[in-house]
Amino acid sequence: MGKKRITKIKEEEQKSEKQVPETVAGNDSQASQKTLKSQKSPKAPKVRGKRYQDARKKVDAAKTYTLSEGIKLLKETSTSKFNGSAEIHFVLAKSGIKGEVELPHFQVKTKKVEIASEGTLKKLEAGKIDFDILLSSPVMMPQLTKYAKLLGPKGLMPNPKNGTITDNPEKLAKEFEKPKFSYKSEANAPLIHTIFGKVSQPEKELEANLSTLIKAIGSQNIKKAVIKSTMGPAIKISL
């Protein structure tokens, strides 16, 4: 009986030894399959359309064009079927550049300016806000503080920092009502991406807009400038 039992135990041990490599091999096979699935096939390079390719051939990538040359080329290389925008992309010497400027041939939405009065208080009491900027004299400020929770979250509460409290709100209102074009560098990079008109505009208008914008930013603050139409190729310009 003892010999039979020992023989049986040995047979079971031999079976288990044979099964181990099969299990390991199975695990290795599954792991390799998972690895293959996790490996993403490389993306095929983006192929531009024929219209873009033809437009790109007109631009010398090694050349820096004058403003007038660049704008003329921008119009010639516009590939969109709609009235695209004239874009400008600046690489700046530093971050934190922002401001406002009046572009001579650019349509900007006019802001509605309200001068705080008794009529304004009645509107605020009813929860009505139909203005973009609220100006106030120092005398009216104590009465406006009641509506700070209504005006504050919308950025409409007059305060000295943004210059909306003044002894002469009527004069200041005329300045705020002028159509201003805003520009601002990105939060984490010395870059500005904006538009300065429409492709359909005459070349002289686009050139005047761009010249005004460059002057406002300051050519000393600009390291590189590239213009392009919507969906069109990039064109390097001199300042």
Secondary structure, DSSP 8 states (H G I E B T S, - for coil): -HHHHHHHHHHHHHHHHHHHHHHHHHHHHHHHHHHHHHS----------HHHHHHHHTS-TT--B-HHHHHHHHHHT---SS--EEEEEEEESSS--EEEE--TT-------EEE--HHHHHHHHTT----SEEEB-TTTHHHHGGGHHHHGGGT-S--GGGT-B-S-HHHHHHHHHS--EEEE--SSSSEEEEEEEETTS-HHHHHHHHHHHHHHH-GGGEEEEEEEETT---EEB--
